[in-house]
Amino acid sequence: MNVVMNMRSSCTAVTTVTRWERVKSSRVGAWCRSLVSDYTEACREAAVGVWERPLTALTCLGLLGGAWACARTNPDEDSLRGALLQSSNQLGLLSPWTRSGASHGHVQSLTRLHNEGRLRHLGLGVASLAWRSDHAPDVCLYEAAGCADLAPPWRELPGRVLDVGFAGRWWVLDAKMKDCDINEEEFKSLPTHMRATVPPNVREVERNESLHKASWLTLKMEEEKEAELKESRQDAVVCGHEGVTKGN
């Protein structure tokens, strides 16, 4: 019995080794060995290149990292809708007399295109474009149903771009909303030299802060009033002494 079991185990071992050797000598095994050898040689050359040219390697790594960060923070269509809704709400809190006409017109134009389904989003991997289409995607007109001759050509895309999304921001919308609480129409009648405002310097800010703090302090009498008060008190004391002396 033991002899039979030993013979079976030896046959199994021989069969296993034979199959492995057969796989190694096959075309698949040769292709795998060649692939591993090529990748090993490529990694060795990359390590040697990094050691010999570290600045070039750091530059390449920086570019790859920047591209990866831009791809991760690339704004999508939902972020465009959120930014448009936030800007619209911000303008809605302002009075029509203090609201910027440029900001209001830009946001209203984007909102109208979005309601009509003509505001499209185009993702480019590291950046995005918001562009204006002639028709909504669900329109059943012949020219919007996929006719290549009637579709807008790609050369017209730069004229249709409305905003550029990069690094998690929509830059044109942010630029339009920078001074959304300043109505430019109020200052058109002013001279040119009065339209530009100069920010205050450090001394003016410190002076204004000191005046503001002084306005909360208790009012003090001036030196002249204090001197007059002292003189009146001294006269009253002298008169009192004279009256006491005459009475005695």
C-alpha positions in Angstrom: 0.0 0.0 0.0 2.8 2.4 0.9 4.5 1.6 -2.3 1.4 2.4 -4.4 1.0 5.8 -2.6 4.7 6.7 -3.1 4.4 5.9 -6.8 1.3 8.1 -7.2 3.0 11.0 -5.4 6.1 10.7 -7.5 4.0 10.6 -10.7 2.1 13.7 -9.6 5.4 15.6 -8.9 6.7 14.6 -12.3 3.5 15.6 -14.0 3.5 19.1 -12.2 7.1 19.8 -13.1 6.5 18.7 -16.6 3.5 21.1 -17.0 5.5 24.0 -15.6 8.4 23.4 -17.9 5.9 23.0 -20.8 4.4 26.5 -19.9 7.8 28.1 -19.6 8.9 26.7 -23.0 5.6 27.8 -24.7 5.0 31.0 -26.7 3.1 32.6 -23.8 5.9 31.9 -21.4 8.5 33.3 -23.8 6.3 36.4 -24.3 5.9 36.9 -20.5 9.7 36.6 -19.9 10.3 39.1 -22.7 7.8 41.5 -21.2 9.3 41.2 -17.7 12.8 41.7 -19.1 11.7 44.8 -21.1 10.0 46.4 -18.1 13.0 45.6 -15.9 15.4 47.3 -18.4 13.1 50.3 -18.7 12.9 50.8 -14.9 16.7 50.4 -14.7 17.2 53.0 -17.4 14.7 55.4 -15.7 16.5 55.1 -12.4 19.8 55.8 -14.1 18.3 58.8 -15.9 16.9 60.2 -12.7 20.3 59.8 -11.0 22.2 61.5 -13.9 19.7 64.3 -14.5 17.8 65.1 -11.3 16.5 68.5 -12.4 14.9 67.1 -15.5 13.3 64.4 -13.5 12.0 66.9 -10.9 10.6 69.0 -13.7 8.8 66.1 -15.3 7.4 65.0 -12.0 6.2 68.5 -11.3 4.5 68.7 -14.6 2.9 65.3 -14.1 1.8 66.3 -10.6 0.4 69.6 -11.9 -1.5 67.9 -14.6 -2.9 65.4 -12.1 -4.0 68.2 -9.7 -5.7 70.1 -12.6 -7.5 67.0 -13.7 -8.7 66.3 -10.1 -9.9 69.9 -9.7 -11.4 70.3 -13.2 -14.9 71.8 -12.8 -17.7 69.8 -14.3 -21.2 70.8 -15.4 -22.6 70.6 -11.9 -20.0 73.1 -10.6 -21.0 75.5 -13.5 -24.6 75.3 -12.4 -23.7 75.8 -8.8 -21.5 78.8 -9.5 -24.2 80.3 -11.7 -26.8 79.8 -9.0 -24.6 81.3 -6.3 -23.9 84.4 -8.4 -27.6 84.8 -9.1 -28.4 84.6 -5.4 -25.7 87.1 -4.6 -27.0 89.6 -7.1 -30.5 89.0 -5.9 -29.5 90.3 -2.4 -28.3 93.6 -3.9 -30.5 96.6 -4.7 -31.0 97.4 -8.4 -29.4 100.9 -7.6 -26.2 99.4 -6.3 -26.0 96.3 -8.5 -23.4 96.2 -11.3 -25.0 96.2 -14.7 -22.2 94.2 -16.3 -22.4 91.4 -13.6 -26.2 91.4 -13.8 -26.2 91.2 -17.6 -23.7 88.4 -17.7 -25.4 86.3 -15.1 -28.8 86.8 -16.8 -27.4 85.8 -20.2 -26.0 82.6 -18.8 -29.2 81.9 -16.9 -31.3 82.3 -20.0 -29.0 80.0 -22.0 -29.2 77.4 -19.2 -33.0 77.5 -19.0 -33.1 77.1 -22.8 -30.7 74.1 -22.6 -28.2 75.9 -24.8 -25.4 76.2 -22.2 -23.1 73.3 -22.9 -20.1 72.0 -21.0 -17.0 70.6 -22.7 -14.4 68.7 -20.6 -10.8 68.8 -21.8 -9.2 66.7 -19.0 -7.3 69.5 -17.3 -9.7 72.3 -18.1 -13.3 72.8 -19.2 -15.2 75.1 -21.5 -18.7 76.5 -21.2 -20.0 77.3 -24.7 -23.2 78.5 -26.4 -25.1 76.1 -28.6 -27.8 77.0 -31.1 -30.2 74.4 -29.9 -31.0 72.3 -26.8 -29.9 68.6 -27.0 -33.5 67.4 -27.0 -34.7 69.6 -29.9 -36.1 67.5 -32.8 -35.5 70.0 -35.6 -33.7 68.8 -38.7 -30.7 71.0 -38.2 -30.3 70.0 -34.6 -30.9 66.3 -35.2 -27.4 65.5 -36.4 -27.0 66.9 -39.9 -23.3 67.4 -40.3 -23.7 70.1 -42.9 -25.9 72.3 -40.7 -24.0 71.7 -37.5 -21.7 74.6 -36.3 -18.1 73.9 -37.4 -15.3 73.7 -34.9 -13.7 76.9 -36.1 -16.7 78.8 -34.6 -16.1 77.4 -31.2 -13.8 80.2 -30.0 -16.6 82.7 -30.7 -19.1 80.5 -28.7 -17.0 80.0 -25.6 -18.5 81.9 -22.6 -16.3 80.7 -19.8 -13.2 78.7 -19.0 -13.0 76.4 -16.0 -9.6 75.7 -14.5 -8.3 74.7 -11.0 -11.8 74.5 -9.6 -13.0 77.9 -10.7 -14.9 79.5 -13.6 -12.7 82.5 -14.3 -14.9 84.7 -16.5 -17.8 84.4 -14.1 -15.5 85.2 -11.1 -14.1 88.2 -12.9 -17.6 89.5 -13.8 -18.7 89.1 -10.1 -15.6 90.9 -8.6 -17.3 94.3 -8.2 -20.9 93.2 -8.4 -22.0 95.6 -5.7 -20.7 98.7 -7.6 -23.1 100.4 -10.1 -21.0 101.9 -12.8 -23.9 104.0 -14.1 -23.7 106.2 -11.0 -20.2 107.4 -11.8 -20.5 108.1 -15.5 -21.3 111.7 -14.9 -18.1 112.3 -12.9 -14.9 113.5 -14.4 -12.3 111.0 -15.4 -9.9 111.8 -12.6 -12.7 111.3 -10.0 -13.8 107.9 -11.3 -10.6 106.1 -10.2 -10.4 105.5 -6.5 -7.0 105.4 -4.7 -6.8 103.0 -1.7 -5.8 104.7 1.5 -2.2 104.3 2.8 -1.2 103.0 6.1 -1.1 106.4 7.8 -4.6 107.3 6.8 -5.9 103.9 8.0 -4.2 104.4 11.4 -5.5 107.9 11.7 -9.0 106.8 10.9 -8.8 104.0 13.4 -7.5 106.4 16.1 -10.3 108.8 15.4 -12.9 106.0 15.6 -11.5 104.8 18.9 -11.4 108.4 20.2 -15.1 108.8 19.3 -16.0 106.2 21.9 -14.1 107.8 24.7 -15.6 110.2 27.3 -15.4 113.8 26.2 -12.8 115.9 28.1 -12.8 119.6 28.8 -10.4 121.8 27.0 -7.4 123.4 28.8 -9.0 126.8 28.7 -12.2 125.7 30.3 -10.2 123.8 32.9 -8.2 127.0 33.7 -11.3 129.1 33.9 -12.9 126.5 36.2 -9.8 126.6 38.5 -9.8 130.4 38.6 -13.5 130.5 39.5 -12.9 128.0 42.3 -10.0 130.0 43.6 -12.1 133.2 43.5 -14.8 131.5 45.4 -12.4 130.3 48.0 -10.9 133.8 48.4 -14.3 135.3 48.7 -15.3 132.8 51.3 -12.2 133.6 53.4 -12.9 137.3 53.2 -16.5 136.8 54.3 -15.4 134.7 57.2 -12.8 137.4 58.2 -15.3 140.2 58.1 -17.8 138.2 60.1 -15.2 137.7 62.8 
